[in-house]
Amino acid sequence: MKNSFNNAGVATFHHYLFLLHITDRQVVIDLVRADLGQFLLDYFDMSPSQQAFIMTMTNDFKETTGAGIAETWESGQAVQFQKDTPAPGEDVKDLVVIDPSSLFNTTSSRIPISIHIRYRSAQ
């Protein structure tokens, strides 16, 4: 069964992921690293507009974000995920991805990738 693509659904997925046997977990990690879009479609119940967005993601974005997610999971950490609920009139969606490993290449500690989906009005 697929999870909802919201805060609770992503938390439920993380719980599932970290309960998997290490070899099964690695299969999921390899998928997110190789094809972020397919991973999202396989594990989350995506609306038609979300599916359309996945199809428009650039290869660079998918590769960079997929690698950041995979590295976070390989370090035993969950992705920091926050999806806000839009207020009336907030129809512009911003996707903010912060991958500390690309910012701090000199550090040996793994800081989890952070994904924040927020909404705002067009004006």
C-alpha positions in Angstrom: 0.0 0.0 0.0 1.3 3.4 -0.9 1.7 6.2 1.6 0.2 9.7 1.3 2.8 12.3 0.2 2.4 14.4 3.3 4.2 14.7 6.7 2.5 11.6 8.2 3.0 9.5 5.0 6.7 10.3 4.8 7.1 9.5 8.5 5.3 6.2 8.0 7.5 5.4 5.1 10.7 6.1 7.1 9.4 3.8 9.8 8.8 1.0 7.2 12.2 1.7 5.5 14.3 1.4 8.7 12.5 -1.8 9.7 13.5 -3.5 6.4 16.3 -6.0 6.4 19.5 -4.3 5.3 19.5 -5.9 1.8 15.8 -4.9 1.2 16.6 -1.4 2.4 19.5 -1.2 0.0 17.2 -2.0 -2.9 15.0 1.0 -2.0 18.1 3.2 -1.5 19.5 2.1 -4.9 16.1 3.0 -6.5 15.9 6.5 -5.0 19.5 7.1 -6.1 18.9 5.8 -9.7 15.4 7.2 -10.3 13.9 9.6 -7.8 10.7 10.0 -9.9 10.1 6.2 -10.1 10.7 5.9 -6.4 8.1 8.5 -5.6 5.6 6.9 -7.9 6.2 3.4 -6.5 6.0 4.3 -2.8 3.6 7.3 -2.5 0.1 7.9 -3.7 0.6 10.9 -5.9 -2.1 13.2 -7.3 -2.2 13.8 -11.0 -0.6 17.3 -10.5 2.2 15.7 -8.4 2.7 13.1 -11.1 3.0 15.9 -13.7 5.5 17.7 -11.5 7.6 14.5 -11.2 7.7 14.3 -15.0 9.0 17.9 -15.3 11.8 17.5 -12.7 15.2 18.0 -14.4 17.6 15.2 -14.5 20.1 17.2 -12.5 17.5 17.8 -9.7 16.5 14.2 -9.6 20.1 13.0 -9.5 21.2 15.4 -6.9 18.2 15.1 -4.6 18.1 11.3 -5.1 21.7 11.0 -4.1 21.2 13.2 -1.0 18.2 11.1 0.1 20.2 7.9 -0.5 23.2 9.2 1.5 21.0 10.3 4.3 19.3 6.9 4.6 22.7 5.1 4.3 23.9 7.1 7.3 20.9 5.7 9.2 19.0 9.0 9.3 15.6 10.0 8.1 15.1 12.8 5.6 13.9 16.0 7.2 10.6 16.5 5.5 8.0 19.2 5.9 5.0 19.7 3.7 2.9 22.7 4.6 -0.9 22.9 4.1 -1.8 25.8 1.8 -4.1 28.5 3.2 -6.9 29.9 1.0 -5.3 31.9 -1.8 -1.9 30.3 -1.5 -1.6 28.5 -4.8 2.1 28.9 -5.6 4.2 26.0 -4.4 7.8 26.3 -3.5 10.1 23.3 -3.1 13.1 23.9 -1.0 15.8 21.2 -0.8 18.8 21.7 1.4 21.6 19.1 1.0 24.2 19.9 3.7 26.6 17.3 2.3 27.0 19.5 -0.8 27.4 22.6 1.3 29.9 21.2 3.8 32.1 18.8 1.9 34.9 19.1 4.5 32.8 17.7 7.4 32.8 14.1 8.2 29.4 14.1 9.9 26.3 13.3 7.8 23.6 15.9 8.2 20.3 14.7 6.7 18.9 16.3 3.5 16.0 18.6 4.2 12.9 19.0 2.0 10.3 21.7 2.6 7.2 22.1 0.4 5.5 25.4 1.2 2.8 27.5 -0.4 2.3 31.2 -0.9 0.1 33.6 -2.8 1.0 34.7 -6.3 1.2 38.4 -5.3 
